[in-house]
Amino acid sequence: MLHHIIELKKKDLKLRHLKEVYTWFFTKLVAMGALSKQEIEEELKFLNPGLEKMSEAMKRALAIKSKYIFSNEEEMAEVNKRMFEKYY
């Protein structure tokens, strides 16, 4: 398979096939238990570079939303009311 990838002329196809082979190899290493948790996390970041940016954006959005809810007393009272109605 790697020989086939090396002989490809189109760069976009070469990169896509190389990523597929690397992903396959990575999943095999995970299945065998050959990687530590830290190594798995690092490889996942490498395979999904946009994932970390999206995660950080979601954390910021949740922080802003929670700050708004806690600063607005009426909204906070409504949240508490819904929370207690749910359980009682």
C-alpha positions in Angstrom: 0.0 0.0 0.0 2.8 2.4 0.9 4.5 1.6 -2.4 1.3 2.6 -4.2 1.1 5.9 -2.3 4.7 6.7 -3.2 4.1 6.2 -6.9 1.0 8.4 -7.0 1.4 11.6 -9.0 -1.4 13.6 -7.5 -0.4 15.2 -4.3 -4.0 15.5 -2.9 -4.6 11.7 -3.5 -1.2 10.9 -2.0 -2.0 12.9 1.2 -5.5 11.3 1.5 -4.2 7.8 1.1 -1.3 8.4 3.4 -3.7 9.7 6.1 -5.9 6.6 5.7 -2.9 4.3 6.1 -1.7 6.2 9.1 -5.1 6.1 10.7 -5.4 2.4 10.1 -2.0 1.8 11.6 -2.9 4.0 14.6 -6.1 2.1 15.3 -4.2 -1.2 15.2 -1.7 0.1 17.7 -4.6 1.2 20.0 -6.3 -2.1 19.6 -3.1 -3.9 20.6 -2.7 -1.6 23.6 0.8 -0.5 22.4 0.2 3.2 23.1 -0.2 5.0 26.4 -3.1 7.3 27.1 -0.9 10.4 26.5 0.4 9.0 23.2 -3.2 8.3 22.1 -4.3 11.9 23.0 -1.3 13.3 21.1 -2.0 11.2 18.0 -5.7 12.2 18.0 -4.7 15.9 18.2 -2.4 15.2 15.2 -5.2 13.5 13.2 -7.8 16.1 14.0 -6.1 19.5 14.3 -9.4 21.4 14.2 -10.8 19.5 17.1 -8.8 21.3 19.7 -9.7 24.7 18.3 -13.4 23.8 18.3 -13.1 22.5 21.9 -11.6 25.7 23.1 -14.3 27.7 21.3 -17.0 25.7 23.0 -15.4 26.1 26.4 -15.3 29.9 25.9 -18.9 29.9 24.7 -20.0 27.9 27.8 -18.1 30.2 30.1 -19.7 33.3 28.6 -23.2 31.7 28.8 -22.7 30.6 32.4 -21.3 34.0 33.4 -24.5 35.6 31.8 -26.8 33.2 33.6 -25.1 33.7 37.0 -25.1 37.5 36.6 -28.8 37.7 35.7 -30.7 37.0 38.9 -34.0 36.5 37.1 -32.5 33.9 34.8 -30.7 32.2 37.7 -34.0 32.0 39.6 -35.7 30.4 36.6 -32.8 27.9 36.2 -33.1 26.9 39.9 -36.9 26.6 39.7 -36.6 24.3 36.7 -33.9 22.3 38.4 -36.1 21.7 41.5 -39.3 21.1 39.6 -37.4 18.4 37.7 -36.6 16.4 40.8 -39.7 17.1 42.9 
